[in-house]
């Protein structure tokens, strides 16, 4: 076992924040939804949007 692992796995530290516009968030959602449909996680008639 390495010396570093004796002390445990180090935790990630967030050093910044990314701000997206509404259009960018919508594009990311569409792209992610397409990926999920390509891999068969979502059916063609399903969406990731939360409906209330």
Residue pairs with C-beta under 8 A, 6 or more apart in sequence:
4 10
20 28
29 48
29 49
32 48
33 42
33 47
33 48
36 42
36 48
37 43
37 44
37 46
42 48
